[in-house]
Amino acid sequence: MSHSEPRQDGGEDERVPFMQRLLDNPFLLLFIGVTVPTVFYIIWGVMEIAQIPIAP
């Protein structure tokens, strides 16, 4: 098939945008949904522990 011929489904050869590829992948969304809150809670916990005054 040459470039001058239209595809049979009527679509064009387009590159799929990055965000669409990201949102179409359920395992990647699951990984991001577990990892991002975990990292934030760890950082939050470290900041809270760092603010505890040292006992005399």
N, C-alpha and C positions, 0 to 999 in steps of 0.2 A: 504494500500500500504506500503510495507516495504522499507527500505533504499536501498536494493539491486536491486529493480526494477526501471528501468528508467521511467521518467515521459512520458506521451504520447506526449507532445509537444516537447520533446527532450531536455528541459532545465534542469538545476540543481537548487536545492534549495539554492539560494545565498541571502545574506543580501544586500539590496539596499544601496549603499553608501550615506553618509550624503549629499554631494553636489548635487547628482542627485535628492534626495528627496526635497532639498531646491529649485532647479531650476525647478522642476515639479509642484510646488505649486504657481499658479499665484496670489493668494490673499496674500501670504506671500511676494512675490516679490513686489507687489503693496505697501504693508505696509512698507517694507524696502526702496523702492524707494521714498516714501513720507517722511518717518521719518528721514533718514540719512541727506538729504539736509536741512531739517528744523532745525535739531540740529546744523549742521554746521553754518547755517545763524544766528541762535540765539547766538552761541558762538562768531561768527565774530562781530555781532552787539554789544555785551557786551564788547568785546575788544576795538572796536572803541569808544564807549561811555566812557570807562575808560581812554582813551588817551586824551580826551578833557580837556584842562587846566581849572582850576577853575577861574572864573572871579574875578578880584580884587575888 
